[in-house]
C-alpha cells in the first residue's frame, strides 16, 4: 500500500463540511463517521482516511502518520507544527476573539485570561503590551469570567450566541479561522499523483466558489 494516500480528518463539526467539499471533487467519504472504525480504506481511490480529534490532526500529519489532513487555522496558529498549509478550504468559518463581562476593565496587575489557546492568547496580549496570566481550560471557557476566575477569555466565536446566552460581550477579534488542507513536508516533496491531484482539484474548486461569490 505504499502508493496509497493517508488523510487525517477531524471528527465532529468540521468533518461534514470537509466531506462535502471532497465529495464535490469526486471523493465520497460520507459514511466514515457512521463507522466505529478510526481508520477506513477506500480502494477505489487508493486512499486511507484516519479520524482524529481536531487538535490532533496536525500532529499526525507532522510526524508522517498521515500524508495530509484538514485542520482549523486556530490549531495551526496554536501549535506551530512543521506542516505545509496548502489550501484555505474556506469552510467552518469563525474567528478567535477576546470576550468578557460588559463594563469590566482588565485588572491593573496581571489580568487573568482563560483559554484553550495559551500560545495565541499570550502572543496577542504581549503584542498589546499587556502582561497577563494565562489559565488553560479545555471546556466551558465562558464560565471563567462568570465566577470571577478570570478577567477575559480567548475563544473561538462562530455566531456569538454562546457569549450572549452567558451575558458576555466580545472585546476584540484576534484572527479569522477557516479549515486548511495541510500536507506533511516529506509527502509533499515526494509528490504522489493522488496527492497532487487532490491539491489541484481542491484549489480549482475553491477558486470556482470564490469566483461565484463575486
N, C-alpha and C positions, 0 to 999 in steps of 0.2 A: 504493500500500500504506500510505497514511497512517493508515488505520483499523485496521491490524494492531498486535498487541501483540508486543513482543520481550522474551523472558525469558531471562536468563543462568542456566545451571545448572552446578553443579560436576561435573567429571569424577571418576570413581572411586567410593569407598565411599559417599559421601552420595547420589550420583545414584540408586542403586537404591531407597533408601528414599523419596527425594523423588518419583521417578517413580511409585512405588507409591501414595503419598498422592494425587498428582494424578490417577492413574487412577481412584481411588475416587470422585473428584468429577467424572469424565467426560472427562478429558484423557489420552489414551493416547499417551505419548511413549516407550514401552518399547523401540522399535527404534533409538532415537537413537544409543546407544553402540555398536551394531554397525556403524554407518556410519563411514567415514573423514572425512566432512564435519564441519566445525566449526559450520556454520550450516545448519539444516534448516527447511523451511517446511511448515506444516500448514494448507492452505487450508480444511479442514473446520472449523477453529476460528478462522481468521484470526490464527494465532499463529506466530511465528518463534522457534525455540529456538537459542540460542548455547551452545556448550560451552566452558568455560574452566577454568583451574586454580582450585581453591577460594580461594586468596589473591587472585585477580584479579577474581572476580565482582563484588565491591563497587566496584572501580574502574570497571568497565563501566557499572554502574548509576549511580554518582555522576555520571559525565560524559555520561549520556544515550544511550550506545550501546545500552543495554538499558533498557526501561521498569521492569523489575522483575527480581528474582533470588532465589536461595536461597543463603544464606551462614551459616557457623557463627558462633556468638556469640564465639568466640575471635578470629576475623578482625575482627569489628566492634569488639571491645574494643581490639585491637592497632592498627587503622588509624584509628579515629575519623573515618570518612568522613561526608560530608554526604548521608545517605540516611535514609529513614523506615523504621524497624523496625516492621512492621505486625502480623505474626502469629508467635508462637512455635509452630513446627510440631511441637515435641516429638518430633523424630526425631534419630537419630545422637547419642544422649545420651552424654556423657562429662564430664570435668572437667579443669581446669588444676590442676597440683599442683607442689609443691616436693619434690624427691627427691634422694637421695644414698646414699653408702655408710653402713651402720649404724655407730653409735657414733663418728661423725666430726664433731666440733664445727666450727662455722664458724671460719675464720681470724679472728684478732682485728684484723687490718689488711686492709681492703678485700677481703673474701671474693670469690672469682670465681664467677660464675653463668653457665652455658652455656644458651642457649635460642634458639629461632627466634621468640620473642615478647619482644624487648628492651623495648618500651614497657610491657607488662604487668608484666614482671619488675622493671623499675626502679621503677614505681609501687608495687608490692606491698612491696618491701623498704624503700622510702622511708617508707611508712606504718608499717612495723615499727621504724623508727628505725635501720635498718642502711644504712651506706654501702657499696655493693658495686660491683664491676667486672663489667660485662656483656660476655660473649663471645658474639657472634652465631654460631650454627651452623644449618645447614639440614637436616641428616640425621644419623641415628645419634647423637642427643644423649646417649644412655646411656653412650657411650664416654668422654665427657669426664671424669667422676669416676673411672672405672676406671684411666685412665692418669695421673691426678694433675693434669690440666689445670685442673679446677675443683673447688670445694667442694660445689656443688649444681647441679642442673639445674631448669629450669622447663619443663614439657612437658604435652602432652595425655595423659591416662590414661583408658583405656576399661575393661579388665579388670584391669590391673596385672600381667599375665603377663610382659610385656617387662621390667618392672622386676625382677620376681622371677627371671627367667631370667638376668639380669645381676648378681644379688646386690645390688640396690639396694632401698631402702625409701622409702616415702612419708613426708615430714615434715609437710607442711601442704597442705590443699586451698585453692585460691585462688578458683575460681569454677566454677559448673556451666555446662556448654556444651551447647546444642542448636542445631539449624538454624533459621534465621529467614527469613520471607518479607519481603524488603526492596523498597522502591519509590523510584524517582527522584522528588525533590520536585516537579519540573515536571509529570511524568506523573501524579502523584497529584492535583495541583491541576486538571489538565485533565479528570480523571475520565472515562476512556473506559468504555463499557458492559462491554467484555471484562474490563478490569482490575477494575472494581467487582464484577463477577460472580465473578471468581476469588477476590477477597478475602472476599466474603460466604460463598462455599461452603467455602473453607479454614477460616474462623473457625467456621462451623457444624459442620464435620467434627471439628475439634479439640475443640470443646465437647462433641460427642457422644461422642468417645473418652474424654475426661476423665470424663464422667458415667458411662460404663460401667465405669470403673476404681474408682469409689467403692463 
